[in-house]
């Protein structure tokens, strides 16, 4: 029976026969089998009488064949893999509009990628920047229009759900501004967001996100002001870069009692917060990590980041790191909403629009009915009235308990009331040169500027200010004696005035941020790093406000120069991207800046370390001094002046 069983098995798996006439032709019948003419039907098994050479080969060959049952298993497994891959591809297509297996599934071929959001499908674009392939989605709305009945109201998030496809290949409308227009079209339907990421990164790999807030004194600028494509493209590890538009000028920053009653204070800050919430809800669709968001700003954008640190303290913030270039929460003026200066500016604005004689109950209805350009023109007129004194209207204001800025920012610092996140911040050497009167000539010009800017200054303050910044008209040892060529047309007090204003408005507040966030040895303190940018760009303005921008971006107009300019750019970009990628300026070390100088944390064990970039370099300004690439120093530069201003911070917040 056992042999017969083998016979049945052999019939199912026939083996090759030896060649005719071989030594293996002698066969033997299987005992117990039917050896009649029905042998073929019954399964006669012919086997060699002896294990010949061919038999050995046959046994070896038999081992090389996979049994049919196992082969079926392989086919089934392969089929399951294909089904899984196909299902995943369909899911990816539903989300992004792109397919690895099926092309574009019948859609017209388009350059760029599509992302499926709840509010629609957004078709982006592709570009090459500095040899790096970039994907971008631009002008995606994060809120409804701010026009019509939504004018001077808090932003309204996008509520629609649709599968409609929208092009996201061009910048959206910028928020309307009266001065320093940033190019492109503007309108009240301006609350939109732009996103860049390196091409080829798996969407399942969640990468860190940097959200940049533009500068512009809260009166101009747009999300188009920073080359985020270049910054992202040059990163040694993948990241996502984001810029946003927020309301500016009178449309975003009305002040005064009337505005408070209408709920129209700090609307620009509310726009920014809503944009960050939108990012939390949607950035994973672009491959971003919603738990690794750096909020980042320059100038007014840095002031806004500082206010975000102190905003909505009762809830988890929609960001995890803070990066502030030349700004902070205590920078410049941040006054109570009903301060006399702000009431006067609002009155001028209402009068320019013919709204001053309209009853308060009807005033906002009238203002919302006006053409947007008329509102912008009035906003600009008030701005220009105060520009010479750098007492700009339409700024963030202290709106009291429960508000966006509940108390004077210096009081929040002192009370340890702010979101604890890692901070990278810094300043440029000549922060004030862009803003003050180039023709300031007399000692009275210097004093009058500060008496106007800070009416709370008394005679003692003015006397101490004069001693702190020695007058070049009376002191031959003054460091503010200007030796630059006369054909530049600079007044004799310009250098002095620029230094004092730069210390007051930017350098002192930046150093104050580092000190207050890191120097008290509290258990919940987060790491802080402080920088100083010193590479001279022009003879008149030096290393001015915002001059570090092209270096951080790895912009070709600096990297293309090679030498020290490219070196400074590589170093700054590497530290900044490392901070965004990891929360630590030193953690990510890859070529071309893998051997860069370790940057000590500020405030640890009493340290006041500061990283200086381009110290003494003046090549761009036409000089021949190469200076230093990077240098770690103690933070003693303008230390005496800075602490003097710290003692008077409250004068700018009351």
FENBEL-V692728 format. One line per field, one symbol per residue. phi: phi as a letter, one per 20 degrees, with the letter a starting at -180 (. if undefined). psi: psi as a letter, one per 40 degrees, with the letter a starting at -180 (. if undefined). burial: b if it has 24 or more other ideal C-beta (glycine too) atoms within 12 Angstrom, else e. A space follows every 50 residues. Layout:
phi->???
psi->???
burial->???
//
This chain:
phi->.fffgfffffffcfdfefffnefeffdcfefnefdefegffengdecffc eefffffffffgfeefgfffffgffffffffffffffffffffgedmcce edmdlneffceocdcedfeqddeebcbcclndecdbccmffdbfgeemfe flcgfdffdfcbdfecfcdcgffeffceclgennecreececccccbffn egffefdfcddedfeplmcbnafeecffffgffeffcfbddcccdcfcmf fdbgcnfgfffemdelfffffffffffffgecfffeneefdbddebbdlg ffgfggfffddlfecffebcbcccelrrfeflebdggdggffffffffff ffemdfdeggfdffgfffeffgffffffffffgffdffeldfemcgcfdn gnefdfbggfffgfeldafecgccbabdgdfeffdeffegddffgfffgf fffcfffdffffffffffcgfffccfeffdfedfgfffmeffdfffffff ffffecffffffgfffecddlefefdfcccccecffdbffdmeegnffgf ffflfffdffemlffffffffffffffffffcnbfdfeccgecfdffgdf fenflnfcfceddmgmfcffenecefmdfcbecffdflfffffffgfdgf fecb
psi->ddddddddddddgiiiiiiieieedhihihieihfaeedddefhhhiidi gadddddddddddehhiddddddddddddddddddddddddddddeeihd dfbffeihhihiiihhideihhhaiiihhfehhiiihifhheiiieibee hfiiihiheihieihihfeiiahiihidifieiaiiiegegiihhiiiie hheehhiihhhhhiafeeeaiieeehgddddddeheiiihhhiiiiiiad defiaidddddefeifdddddddddddddddedddeeiheefhhhhihbd dddddddddehfeeihifieihhhhfiideiahgiidfiddddddddddd ddefedehiddedddddeeiiddddddddddddddeddeffiigiiihei headgdihddddddefgihhiihhiaiidfdedediheehdidddddddd dddgeehaddddddddddghhedeheeheehheiideefhieeddddddd ddddddddddddddddeeeefidehiihihihhehhdiddeagiheeedd ddefideddeeaaddddddddddddddddddeeheedhhiiefdfihhhi ihehfeifiihhhfhehfddeeaehdaicihhiigehfddddddddeedd def.
burial->eeeeeebeeeeeeeeeeeeeeeebeeeeebeebeeeeeeeeebbbbbbee eeeeeeebeeeeeeeeeeeeeeeeeeeeeeeeeeeeeeeeebbebbbbbe eeeeeeeeeeebbbbbbebbbbbbbbbebbebbbbbbbbbbbbbbbbeeb bbbbbbbbeeeeeebbebbebbbbbbbbbbebebebbbbbbbbbbbbbbe bebeeebbbbbbbbbbbbbbbbbbbbbbbbbbbbbbbbbbbbbbbbbbbb bbbbbbbbbbebebbbbbbbbbbbbbbbbbebbbbbbbbbebbbbbbbbb bbbbbbbbbbbbbeeebbbbbbbbbbbbbbbbbbbbbbbebbbebbbbbb ebbebeeeeeeebbeebbebebebbbbbbbbbbbebbebbbbbbbbbbbe eebbbbbbbbebbeeebbbbbbbbbbbbbbbbbbbbbbebeebebbbebb eebbeebeeebbeebbebbbbbbeeeebebebebeeeeebbbbbbbbbbb bbbbbbbbbbbbbbbbbbbeeeeebbbbbbbbbbbbbebbbbbbbbbbbb bbbbbeebbeeeebbbbbbbbbbbbbbbbbbbbbbbbbeeeebeebbebb bbbeeebbbbbbbbbbbbbbbeeeeebebbbbbebebbeebbebbbebbb bbbb
//
